[in-house]
């Protein structure tokens, strides 16, 4: 028989200085120096390819190849068509690389300390756990639903999707919009580059092979042709790289699912709101012009700490409604996480407090929790539990002093 851990013991595990350090401490990652250098090199090469594609298309293809073929009239149209999409793709890449993927906010840590044992906490498993906080064994604190620990970044990420070596950053709530735009605009820019230059590419290949063609109005240097052919080859490579991501992440976004959650099969997706538009608005915010630019949503519909579910009543603006009131912030967290409500002791029963406390202790009931509330969690739910992230192995954390738990 397990006894429910009182709030005082929970606070031994969730000490205030730990919560304060959560926003300031130096996070440690689990990757080696060689792996970190590989990710950095991958990101640098990808960025160089992006810049080369834009530069070679404008300077070589538009500036020399088309005029040499007597097709200079096409330059303005191709310039606008390609560069608008390419600039959007490049900006989305930089935003995905530089943006905070979504660290757990300090307000969540303060909320956990405030509600104490009234917050249901479950072990982290590869299963849907809607409306449940999970315990991170590496950060040693409860974290919001859909958050996972990124072993490369070294901290828990809200609505974590995956770690992307191409942008050398974890992809989560804070930059998933930018990552999705990168995939869409990058694929589109590569396709436009190939489609508008493929005929000229074949002509350059023929010219290098010694096939005479009277279509050339001016002579073109070999270095220009080689640079142009490199552009075409890299554009094909980018298409091959980005298209699988496009066909993977667009359906995930349309169903409000992350790459991690796509492997869950214990229940239907509780975050699928039943509408593709409503699901996309969870990533892009309320539909508007900001959807098409790599900027933070003007009207975000969530904070990454709690998420609407398909069975939750929503208003016309897709915001949660309970008791005919729009809930926000910690008030909404309390509802979605089913935080149990403490009650004040009845003065008429105070004389029986010692006996009642002993009885409740034997039965494993927390006397601070209202009758009829959620079932009290066992001791291991707070002070010690098996916490296995999507990529982690379980580790039992016993009810030990804090310093011992860090080892």
Backbone torsions as a table, in degrees:
resi	resn	phi	psi	omega
1	UNK	NA	129.2	-179.1
2	UNK	-103.2	139.3	179.9
3	UNK	-98.8	138.7	179.1
4	UNK	-65.3	135.3	-177.7
5	UNK	-78.6	123.2	178.2
6	UNK	-66.6	164.1	-174.3
7	UNK	-61.3	-32.2	-178.6
8	UNK	-62.6	-39.0	179.5
9	UNK	-71.2	-35.2	177.4
10	UNK	-60.4	-40.3	-178.7
11	UNK	-69.2	-19.5	173.1
12	UNK	-67.1	-33.1	178.5
13	UNK	-80.7	-39.8	-176.3
14	UNK	-105.2	64.1	-175.3
15	UNK	-69.8	150.0	-176.2
16	UNK	-58.3	-38.0	-176.1
17	UNK	-67.9	-25.6	176.3
18	UNK	-68.8	-43.0	179.1
19	UNK	-64.6	-37.3	178.5
20	UNK	-68.2	-38.1	-179.3
21	UNK	-71.1	-18.9	-176.0
22	UNK	-58.8	-30.4	-178.1
23	UNK	-94.9	-15.7	-173.2
24	UNK	-115.9	-17.9	-169.8
25	UNK	-72.8	159.5	176.0
26	UNK	-80.7	116.8	-178.0
27	UNK	-81.1	141.7	179.3
28	UNK	-107.6	135.3	179.4
29	UNK	-101.3	164.9	-175.2
30	UNK	-102.6	16.0	-179.0
31	UNK	-102.7	153.0	179.2
32	UNK	-78.4	168.4	178.6
33	UNK	-62.4	-38.8	179.4
34	UNK	-63.8	-40.2	178.7
35	UNK	-65.9	-42.3	178.6
36	UNK	-62.3	-40.5	177.6
37	UNK	-65.7	-36.4	177.9
38	UNK	-64.1	-43.9	177.8
39	UNK	-62.5	-40.8	179.4
40	UNK	-64.5	-41.5	179.5
41	UNK	-66.7	-40.9	178.6
42	UNK	-60.2	-44.3	179.1
43	UNK	-64.5	-41.8	-178.8
44	UNK	-64.6	-42.7	179.0
45	UNK	-64.0	-43.0	179.7
46	UNK	-61.4	-43.1	179.1
47	UNK	-64.5	-40.1	178.2
48	UNK	-63.6	-38.9	178.2
49	UNK	-63.5	-43.1	178.3
50	UNK	-58.7	-47.1	-177.7
51	UNK	-67.0	-40.0	179.7
52	UNK	-63.6	-41.0	-179.6
53	UNK	-60.3	-46.2	179.7
54	UNK	-66.8	-41.3	-178.1
55	UNK	-67.8	-46.7	-177.5
56	UNK	-68.2	-35.3	178.4
57	UNK	-63.7	-43.2	-176.6
58	UNK	-76.5	-46.3	-174.5
59	UNK	-81.7	-40.8	-175.1
60	UNK	-89.8	-56.3	-175.1
61	UNK	-70.0	-53.0	-178.0
62	UNK	-75.5	-35.1	-174.2
63	UNK	-84.5	-24.3	-173.9
64	UNK	-131.3	-44.7	-175.2
65	UNK	-67.3	-52.5	-178.8
66	UNK	-61.9	-45.0	176.5
67	UNK	-61.2	-35.1	179.7
68	UNK	-66.8	-24.5	178.2
69	UNK	-96.0	4.1	-179.7
70	UNK	73.1	27.5	-177.9
71	UNK	-116.8	36.4	-177.8
72	UNK	-64.5	-21.1	-179.8
73	UNK	-66.9	-20.3	179.8
74	UNK	-82.6	-12.9	-173.0
75	UNK	-59.8	-49.9	-177.7
76	UNK	-59.0	-44.5	-178.5
77	UNK	-65.3	-47.7	179.5
78	UNK	-63.9	-35.4	179.8
79	UNK	-60.9	-48.9	179.9
80	UNK	-67.5	-44.7	-176.3
81	UNK	-60.0	-46.2	-176.4
82	UNK	-77.3	-46.0	-170.3
83	UNK	-70.8	-32.2	177.4
84	UNK	-60.6	-47.1	-178.7
85	UNK	-71.5	-39.4	-178.2
86	UNK	-65.6	-41.5	178.4
87	UNK	-63.9	-41.5	177.3
88	UNK	-61.8	-40.8	179.1
89	UNK	-65.7	-42.4	180.0
90	UNK	-65.7	-42.9	178.3
91	UNK	-64.5	-40.2	177.8
92	UNK	-63.9	-37.5	177.5
93	UNK	-62.6	-47.6	-179.1
94	UNK	-64.3	-38.7	178.6
95	UNK	-67.2	-40.7	178.4
96	UNK	-64.7	-32.8	179.7
97	UNK	-77.4	-40.7	-172.7
98	UNK	-90.8	-24.9	-173.0
99	UNK	-71.8	148.5	172.2
100	UNK	-67.6	123.6	-177.9
101	UNK	-66.4	-16.3	178.6
102	UNK	125.7	71.5	175.6
103	UNK	-69.9	150.9	177.7
104	UNK	-64.8	124.3	-174.4
105	UNK	-71.3	156.4	177.5
106	UNK	-61.1	-32.9	-179.9
107	UNK	-60.6	-30.7	176.8
108	UNK	-69.2	-43.4	178.9
109	UNK	-61.4	-41.8	178.3
110	UNK	-65.4	-36.9	177.9
111	UNK	-64.4	-41.6	179.2
112	UNK	-62.5	-42.5	178.5
113	UNK	-66.3	-36.7	-176.8
114	UNK	-67.9	-46.0	-175.2
115	UNK	-84.5	-21.0	175.9
116	UNK	58.8	-132.4	-174.8
117	UNK	-74.0	-4.3	177.1
118	UNK	-74.3	-11.4	178.8
119	UNK	-90.8	116.9	176.4
120	UNK	-66.6	126.9	178.4
121	UNK	-123.7	132.0	-177.5
122	UNK	-120.4	159.1	175.2
123	UNK	-63.5	151.7	179.0
124	UNK	-83.9	119.2	179.4
125	UNK	-135.3	166.8	178.6
126	UNK	-82.0	61.5	-178.9
127	UNK	-144.9	158.1	172.7
128	UNK	-66.6	128.9	175.4
129	UNK	-134.2	66.2	-177.3
130	UNK	-64.9	137.1	177.6
131	UNK	69.6	23.7	-179.7
132	UNK	-129.2	131.6	170.8
133	UNK	-77.4	144.7	177.8
134	UNK	-116.4	156.3	-176.3
135	UNK	-100.1	123.7	178.0
136	UNK	-90.9	118.8	-177.4
137	UNK	-73.9	-19.5	-179.1
138	UNK	-87.4	-39.4	174.3
139	UNK	-84.9	-17.0	178.2
140	UNK	61.0	34.7	177.1
141	UNK	-145.5	154.5	173.0
142	UNK	-65.7	147.9	179.7
143	UNK	-130.7	161.2	-177.4
144	UNK	-68.5	165.0	175.0
145	UNK	-59.7	147.3	178.4
146	UNK	70.2	-0.1	175.8
147	UNK	-86.1	146.2	178.5
148	UNK	-139.6	157.6	179.6
149	UNK	-86.5	124.6	176.3
150	UNK	-90.0	114.6	-177.3
151	UNK	-68.8	-23.5	179.8
152	UNK	-82.0	-47.1	179.7
153	UNK	-73.6	-32.9	177.4
154	UNK	91.0	16.0	177.5
155	UNK	-150.5	165.6	178.6
156	UNK	-76.3	139.7	-176.5
157	UNK	-118.9	130.7	177.8
158	UNK	-66.2	135.6	-179.8
159	UNK	43.5	51.9	-177.6
160	UNK	-65.2	137.3	177.6
161	UNK	-105.9	-56.5	179.2
162	UNK	-171.9	171.4	170.9
163	UNK	-99.8	127.8	-176.4
164	UNK	-107.0	112.4	178.8
165	UNK	-69.2	-21.7	-178.2
166	UNK	-69.9	-29.7	175.7
167	UNK	-108.2	-1.1	178.9
168	UNK	52.8	46.9	179.7
169	UNK	-156.7	152.8	173.5
170	UNK	-74.5	144.7	179.7
171	UNK	-106.1	117.1	-178.8
172	UNK	-145.0	-155.8	-176.1
173	UNK	-55.4	-40.4	-172.6
174	UNK	-74.5	-21.4	-176.8
175	UNK	-136.9	11.5	179.8
176	UNK	-65.5	-35.9	176.4
177	UNK	-58.9	-45.2	-179.2
178	UNK	-66.1	-39.4	178.3
179	UNK	-63.1	-43.3	179.8
180	UNK	-64.6	-40.5	176.8
181	UNK	-65.5	-37.2	177.0
182	UNK	-59.4	-45.9	-179.5
183	UNK	-64.6	-43.4	-178.1
184	UNK	-69.4	-53.0	-176.9
185	UNK	-70.6	-34.5	177.7
186	UNK	-64.6	-43.3	177.0
187	UNK	-63.6	-42.7	-178.5
188	UNK	-66.6	-41.5	179.1
189	UNK	-64.4	-41.2	178.1
190	UNK	-63.8	-42.2	179.9
191	UNK	-64.7	-43.1	178.7
192	UNK	-62.8	-42.2	179.5
193	UNK	-61.2	-42.2	179.6
194	UNK	-70.1	-45.5	-175.1
195	UNK	-64.6	-36.7	-176.3
196	UNK	-84.4	-12.5	-174.3
197	UNK	-124.9	2.7	-173.5
198	UNK	-66.5	-40.3	178.7
199	UNK	-61.6	-45.7	178.8
200	UNK	-65.7	-31.9	176.5
201	UNK	-62.4	-44.9	178.6
202	UNK	-63.7	-37.5	178.2
203	UNK	-65.3	-38.5	177.8
204	UNK	-66.5	-40.4	177.5
205	UNK	-61.3	-43.8	178.7
206	UNK	-64.4	-38.3	179.8
207	UNK	-66.6	-40.9	177.5
208	UNK	-67.1	-29.1	179.0
209	UNK	-80.7	-1.9	177.7
210	UNK	89.8	11.3	179.0
211	UNK	-84.0	116.5	-178.6
212	UNK	-75.0	138.2	-178.9
213	UNK	-142.4	126.5	-177.9
214	UNK	-78.8	5.5	178.0
215	UNK	-74.1	-21.5	-178.0
216	UNK	-77.8	121.4	178.9
217	UNK	-89.2	-27.8	178.9
218	UNK	-132.9	157.3	177.5
219	UNK	-77.4	145.4	-179.1
220	UNK	-121.8	130.8	-178.3
221	UNK	-66.6	151.0	-179.1
222	UNK	-62.8	-38.4	-179.6
223	UNK	-62.1	-36.5	177.7
224	UNK	-66.6	-41.5	179.8
225	UNK	-66.4	-39.7	178.9
226	UNK	-65.9	-43.6	178.6
227	UNK	-62.9	-38.6	178.7
228	UNK	-67.4	-39.2	178.6
229	UNK	-68.2	-33.6	174.4
230	UNK	-64.2	-39.9	176.0
231	UNK	-57.6	-46.1	-178.0
232	UNK	-63.7	-42.2	179.6
233	UNK	-64.8	-41.3	178.8
234	UNK	-68.7	-33.9	177.2
235	UNK	-64.1	-40.8	176.4
236	UNK	-64.5	-41.0	178.7
237	UNK	-61.4	-43.6	179.4
238	UNK	-64.0	-37.9	176.8
239	UNK	-62.6	-44.3	179.5
240	UNK	-63.7	-34.8	-179.6
241	UNK	-75.6	-42.0	-170.9
242	UNK	-86.8	-31.6	-175.9
243	UNK	-60.9	-43.1	175.8
244	UNK	-60.5	-37.7	176.1
245	UNK	-64.7	-39.8	-179.8
246	UNK	-61.5	-47.2	-177.5
247	UNK	-75.1	-10.4	176.3
248	UNK	-93.3	-49.1	-170.0
249	UNK	-85.1	-27.4	176.2
250	UNK	-64.2	-48.0	174.9
251	UNK	-61.4	-35.1	177.5
252	UNK	-63.6	-44.1	179.6
253	UNK	-65.7	-36.2	-180.0
254	UNK	-67.6	-22.4	178.2
255	UNK	-106.5	6.1	179.9
256	UNK	57.2	51.6	-179.3
257	UNK	-128.5	147.3	174.4
258	UNK	-98.1	167.2	178.8
259	UNK	-63.1	-32.5	176.9
260	UNK	-69.3	-45.5	-176.4
261	UNK	-70.5	-18.0	179.2
262	UNK	-62.6	-17.8	179.5
263	UNK	-91.5	-3.8	-178.3
264	UNK	-80.4	138.7	-178.8
265	UNK	-139.0	14.5	-178.1
266	UNK	-79.4	-15.2	176.7
267	UNK	-164.5	170.9	174.3
268	UNK	-67.0	154.4	-178.7
269	UNK	-59.0	111.3	-178.1
270	UNK	-73.8	-13.0	-177.1
271	UNK	-98.2	-0.5	175.5
272	UNK	-75.3	110.6	-173.8
273	UNK	-81.6	3.3	175.5
274	UNK	87.0	-4.2	179.7
275	UNK	-136.1	131.4	179.1
276	UNK	-61.7	-37.8	178.5
277	UNK	-65.3	-44.9	179.6
278	UNK	-63.7	-36.9	178.4
279	UNK	-67.9	-42.2	178.3
280	UNK	-65.1	-33.1	179.6
281	UNK	-66.9	-20.8	174.9
282	UNK	-68.9	-21.3	178.4
283	UNK	-100.7	-45.7	-172.5
284	UNK	-96.3	-9.3	-174.0
285	UNK	84.1	-176.1	179.1
286	UNK	-58.2	136.6	-175.6
287	UNK	-56.7	131.9	-179.8
288	UNK	-174.6	-175.9	-178.8
289	UNK	-62.3	-24.8	179.9
290	UNK	-66.9	-15.3	176.4
291	UNK	-58.2	-31.5	-169.7
292	UNK	-98.1	1.2	-178.6
293	UNK	-124.0	146.9	-179.9
294	UNK	-76.2	68.0	176.4
295	UNK	-129.4	159.4	176.3
296	UNK	-63.0	146.4	-179.8
297	UNK	-55.4	134.6	177.9
298	UNK	-66.9	-36.8	-179.6
299	UNK	-130.5	77.7	178.9
300	UNK	-66.3	148.6	-178.0
301	UNK	-103.4	5.3	-179.7
302	UNK	-156.2	165.2	178.7
303	UNK	-111.2	0.5	179.6
304	UNK	81.7	-6.2	179.1
305	UNK	-92.6	-39.8	175.0
306	UNK	-134.5	154.3	-173.4
307	UNK	-132.9	143.5	175.8
308	UNK	-69.0	150.6	178.8
309	UNK	-120.3	164.2	-172.8
310	UNK	-62.2	-26.7	-178.1
311	UNK	-95.3	11.5	-178.0
312	UNK	-97.7	130.0	179.9
313	UNK	-66.3	131.3	-179.4
314	UNK	-121.3	150.7	176.7
315	UNK	-82.6	-175.2	-178.8
316	UNK	-65.2	-22.5	179.1
317	UNK	-97.0	16.4	179.2
318	UNK	63.9	24.8	175.4
319	UNK	-102.8	144.7	-174.8
320	UNK	-66.0	141.2	178.8
321	UNK	-125.2	132.2	175.0
322	UNK	-140.0	131.6	-178.6
323	UNK	55.2	37.3	176.6
324	UNK	63.1	22.8	176.5
325	UNK	-129.4	145.3	176.2
326	UNK	-81.8	121.5	-177.6
327	UNK	-94.4	142.8	179.0
328	UNK	-143.8	160.8	173.4
329	UNK	58.6	-141.5	-175.6
330	UNK	-64.3	-28.5	176.8
331	UNK	-61.3	-41.3	177.9
332	UNK	-70.1	-37.9	177.4
333	UNK	-59.2	-43.1	-178.7
334	UNK	-60.8	-37.6	-179.6
335	UNK	-73.1	-48.1	-174.9
336	UNK	-71.1	-32.2	178.5
337	UNK	-91.2	3.1	177.5
338	UNK	52.0	49.3	178.0
339	UNK	-66.1	125.6	-177.1
340	UNK	-72.5	142.8	-172.5
341	UNK	-91.8	121.6	175.7
342	UNK	-73.7	153.1	178.2
343	UNK	-123.8	153.6	177.5
344	UNK	-79.2	144.4	-179.8
345	UNK	-65.5	144.4	177.2
346	UNK	-77.5	121.5	-178.4
347	UNK	-57.5	-30.9	-178.5
348	UNK	-70.4	-18.8	-177.9
349	UNK	-102.4	1.8	-175.5
350	UNK	-62.4	-32.4	-178.3
351	UNK	-67.7	-18.2	179.7
352	UNK	-101.6	10.5	-176.2
353	UNK	-55.5	-47.7	-177.9
354	UNK	-58.6	-45.8	-179.1
355	UNK	-66.8	-41.8	-179.1
356	UNK	-65.6	-40.2	178.6
357	UNK	-61.3	-42.8	179.0
358	UNK	-64.0	-42.3	180.0
359	UNK	-64.6	-44.4	179.3
360	UNK	-64.7	-36.7	179.1
361	UNK	-63.4	-42.4	179.8
362	UNK	-64.4	-39.2	-177.4
363	UNK	-83.5	-4.4	179.7
364	UNK	73.1	31.6	-177.8
365	UNK	-109.1	134.4	175.4
366	UNK	-84.8	117.9	-175.0
367	UNK	-71.6	-8.1	177.7
368	UNK	-86.3	-3.6	-176.6
369	UNK	-101.5	136.9	-176.6
370	UNK	-63.7	143.2	176.1
371	UNK	-60.5	139.6	179.6
372	UNK	86.1	1.1	179.5
373	UNK	-79.4	-165.5	-178.8
374	UNK	-66.1	154.4	179.8
375	UNK	-64.0	129.5	-178.9
376	UNK	-58.4	137.0	-178.9
377	UNK	-79.7	148.9	177.5
378	UNK	-69.0	170.9	-173.8
379	UNK	-59.5	-37.2	-174.4
380	UNK	-71.0	-10.0	-178.0
381	UNK	-69.9	-20.3	-178.5
382	UNK	-122.4	-55.6	-173.8
383	UNK	-80.3	-24.1	179.3
384	UNK	-160.1	134.8	-178.9
385	UNK	-162.3	164.1	170.7
386	UNK	-81.6	116.9	-178.8
387	UNK	-117.9	105.5	-179.1
388	UNK	-118.1	115.5	177.8
389	UNK	-78.9	-179.0	-176.2
390	UNK	-60.6	-25.8	-177.8
391	UNK	-122.8	5.2	-174.7
392	UNK	-103.7	159.6	171.5
393	UNK	-96.6	155.1	-175.1
394	UNK	-70.0	151.3	176.8
395	UNK	-146.0	123.0	-179.3
396	UNK	-79.3	125.1	178.6
397	UNK	-107.9	111.3	-177.3
398	UNK	-84.3	170.8	179.9
399	UNK	-80.0	79.9	-177.2
400	UNK	-117.5	166.7	173.0
401	UNK	-56.3	152.4	-174.1
402	UNK	-57.3	-42.9	-177.9
403	UNK	-60.7	-35.4	-179.9
404	UNK	-69.8	-32.1	-178.3
405	UNK	-70.6	-25.2	-178.5
406	UNK	-75.0	-17.8	-177.6
407	UNK	-86.7	NA	NA
